[in-house]
C-alpha cells in the first residue's frame, strides 16, 4: 500500500496502511511464531505462543508506521531541494574518480596499517575476490545486458582447473592461471552458444540451470573432483619461486628478505595478489568498454535489432561477452583455490551467483566503482553482523531493500560516455 | 534516370511472405534504381513494413527472390542473407518505424557503433585497441570524423554529446538517419522517416533525401504516409494493398489511378469499417 500522493496522508490513512501490514504479519505469524512444537516425553505436541505473536504484530504495525513517516519525510525533502543544487554530471564524474583513487589508496595501504590483524586482511581479500567477480560479471550483465544467474559456474571451473592441474600435474599458480582462464572462457562459449536466441528471464533460467549442472557434475564426478569431499592440500602460490615457509635459508621468502617468518607474510602477499588481479581486471574491462567491442556490448543491451540493422554480428558480440566474463570469473576462481587450499562444491552454490549478481545490480549496472562499493556493503555487512547471529541475513536483506529504495538504479547509476565530440575536437590524446 | 540503361540496383521478383494462413505479401515484384527515390505506400496493414523486413533479412520470405546488383561484390541474394549481412555485405541499411536508437548512449556513440565492423577489424579483435596502437587510433579518429560529418549534415552537431534517448522525437528520427548513413549504404530503406516531424522538419527531410540521391547516387526506398513527402520527392511509387501491388508509376500516374483512390478512400457504397486505417486524403494532399 504505497502512498503515492504528494500531499501527506492523513493519520487514518497511515493507520490503515500499517494495519494492512500488521494483518499480513498476523497471517504469516500464526504458523511461524504462534504455533510451535515441543518435545514432551518423546512425543511432539503443538504449543501456542500467543503473547510472542502479539508482540510481533504490534512491532510490525509500529515499524510500518514509523518507516512510512520516515520515507514520506525524506521524499518531501527531496522534492523541496531545488534542482540546481544537484551535482552536474561532470562534477559527479570528478567525484567518482576521486572516490575511485581514494579506494585504491586505502586498498594499497591497508595491509601496512593492519599488518598484525589477520582477520582484517583476510576479510579484505574476500572483498577483493568479490570485487573481481563483480567486475567480471559486469561485462555480461552490466554492459552486454545478458542476465546470468549461473556465473559461479565459471568461478568453479577456474578453481577446479587450478586444483586439478596443481595437485595431479604439479603445475604452479602462474602456469595454471592462463590455462584456467582459457578453460573458463571456453565454458563461457559453451553456455553462450545454446542461449544465443534467449533474452531476459529465459536466459536467466538457462544460466541458472548451467550453474547447477556444473555444481552437480563436480559433486558426482568423484574421480576428477573428489566429489563432495572436494580437493584438499592445493599448493599455495609462491613469491616468484620463494615459498612462504619457516626456515632461515634463502630459499624461502622470509629467509631471502632476512625477515622473521610470519604466517601473515603469505596472507599479505595473497592480498596484494588479488589486488593486482582485480586492478588488472578493472583496467582490462574499462579499456574494453572504450573499444568497438565494448560499445557493441552496450549497444546490444540497448537494442539488439538495431545492432543487426547496423551490420553487427550479434552472435559474435554475445559470445565475446560470455567468454570474457567467464574468463575473469575463472581467474578469480584460480585465486580462490590457491588461497583456500581446499575447495569443494559447497563453495559454488547458487547463493554465490546471487551475491555476485546482487553486487552488480546494487552497484549500478555497468559501473566499475559501484561494484567496489556494493561488494564492500555485501561482504562486510554479514561480517559486521556476526554478533547478531541468525538475524544477520535479516540485516543483509534490509540493507539491500534500503539501497534499492534509496537508489533504484544502483549506488552509482550514472553512465559515462566512452567518447566525446568536444574533447576529440580539442585535443585528441 | 541515370541508371536507366543499367540493370536496376535492386530487383524483387515474386516475393511472397506468409504467416500461417495470412499472406502478408503476395507475389510482389519491384525494381529499385540507383540514384532514385522509390516510395512504397499503402493503407495500414498493407504489408509495407513486412516487405522491408523481408528485404533486410529480418524475415525469411516464403518464396521469391531479392537480388542486389552490388558494384563491387556482384549479384547478391538478399533473401538468403542474415540481417547483419544485409547491412554489412550488401550495404542495404534500414531505419525503423518506431525509432530504434541506443537510448542510453550519446548521439556520437550511436554513430560510432554503426561503424562497428570497420573499427572492429582495425582493432584486431580488440588486441590493437587494448594496446592503443596508432593504426587503430587513426581508424577511430576517421570514424569520429565520419560521424561528425553526418551530424553536421543533419544539423545535429550541437547535440553530439547528448544522450540520444533524452532528445525530442523528431531529432531522434534524424539521428537514426544519420546513423544509417554511417554504415555506407548503397540502398537506404527508410520506414516512415517523416512520422512525427513538423512541416518545417519534413521539408528539411525532403531536401536531405534529395541531396543524398542526387549528390551521392544513393538509392532510397521509402515507406511514408506523409503525402507531401512522397509526392514531392519520389521518382517512382509502388502502392500496396493487402500485400498485393495495385499500382506502380510516377507520382502523377499514382494520383490519378482509380485503384489507388479506391484503396485509400474506399468505394462510395462500401461500409467504412473495412478501412479503419484510412490515410490522409491522397488527392487533396497532392496539390500542396
Interface residues (C-beta under 8 A of the other chain):
Chain A: X284 X287 X288 X291 X292 X293 X295 X296 X298 X299 X302 X303 X305 X306 X307 X308 X309 X310 X311 X312 X313 X314 X415 X417 X418 X419 X420 X421 X422 X424 X425 X428
Chain B: X56 X57 X58 X82 X83 X84 X85 X86 X87 X88 X93 X94 X95 X96 X100 X101 X102 X103 X104 X105 X106 X108 X109 X110 X112 X113 X114 X116 X117 X119 X120 X123 X125 X126 X129 X130 X141 X144 X148 X157 X160 X161 X179 X180 X183
